[in-house]
Amino acid sequence: MNWILLIIAGFFEVGFASCLGKAKETSGTTATLWMVGFFVCLSISMFLLYKATQTLPIGTAYAVWTGIGAVGTVLVGVFVFKEPATFWRIFFLSTLIASIIGLKFVSSH
């Protein structure tokens, strides 16, 4: 169950990073709403990370959480913010995904 919480926490990390990107592109009330989304996603992500680390090793949980956030944020950047999807970006993104999966398999919980 805590692995599921950790994965959901990682998705909310993608949410707060994406809200920052959208807030940067807007102004006024719209930017404020994106910042509210940022703080909501940040709070949920941190709470779920905290819950997951009650039984998972902190080093593994934090690495998986940041990895999910990094991979998801790069994908949002490519598909939403039209950032380049170069060979090397995709290559290193793939190695990051493989590392996240590897951490899950070698975890003792």
Secondary structure, 3 states (H helix, E strand, C coil): CHHHHHHHHHHHHHHHHHHHHHHHHCCHHHHHHHHHHHHHHHHHHHHHHHHHCCCCCHHHHHHHHHHHHHHHHHHHHHHCCCCCCCHHHHHHHHHHHHHHHHHHHHCCC
